[in-house]
Amino acid sequence: AEINNNCNSSMSREEAIKAAIKTCMGKNILLYFLEKHSSEIENMLLTEWNWDDALAVAREEEREKALKEGREELLTLLRQGYTLHEIEQKLGLL
């Protein structure tokens, strides 16, 4: 609401965001959080949201997580003494 109010008073979007953060801090609204993260918040609010980019990042994070889990599972099976053929059967690769 603060940002919208500031934008309506002929401030640029960047000025409106900075002013809103200062206003909230002055009113002790999320004071500790804003003191620690205000520059990150400004950057997030000033960066244009792109749904496709957000989905691509989420997919890549999930892919990396799945690969890590797969490697860990493979190492566990190898440490337990399974042969490569047994691992392929266990994982349904044959």
N, C-alpha and C positions, 0 to 999 in steps of 0.2 A: 504494500500500500504506500509505503514511504517513497519508493522509487517512482511509482506512478504519479504521486502527488508532485514530486520534484520535476518529472518530465513535463507535466502539465503547466509548470511555471516557467517554461522556456529554457530549462537547463538541457544540456546535452545528456545523452544516456549515461556516459561516463561520469559526468558531474553529478547526475541524479543518484547514481549508485554510491559514489563516495560520500555524498551528503547524507544519504539514507543510513549508511553504516555509522557515520559520526552521530547522527540523531539517535539511533538505537543505542549506541554506546553511552551517549549522554543521559539516556533514560534508563540505563542499567539493563537494557534488554539484551540478553545473551552476551553480556559484557566480557566474561572470561573467554568465551569462544571467539568473539570478534577480535579481541586483543591478540589472540594467537593466530587467527586464520583470516584476517580481513583482506590481506593481499591476495590470497588464494580465492576468496569469495569474489573479489572484484574481477579477477581473471576469468573465473567461471561464468560470471554474469555478462562479461563483455565478449566472451567467445561465442560465436554464433553456433547454435545447436544444429547438428547434422545427424539425423536419425540413421542414415546409411553408415556413416562413420562409427557411430556408437554400436550398431549391430556388428560391424566388422571387428571392432575391438573386443566385444563380448565373445564372438565366435573364436577369435584367436586365443583369448584367455581360456576358454573351455577346451580348445584343442590342446594347448600346452598342458593343462591340468590332466587331460585324458592320457596324453603321452607320458607324463610323469608317473601317473598311476600304473600304466601298462609296464613301464620299465621297472617300477618297484615290484609289481607282481611277478614279472619274469625273473628278476634277481632272487626273490623269495623262493620261487620254485627251483631255481638252479642251486641255491644254497641248501635246499631240502634234499638234493640229490637226484631230482628228476632228470631224465635224459631229454635231449631235444625232441625226440619222437614222442615221448610221453607228454611233454609240455604242449606240443602241437595238438595232440589228442585232447588233452585237458581243456585247452582253450578253444576247441572246436575248429581248428585250422585244417584238419584232415577230413 
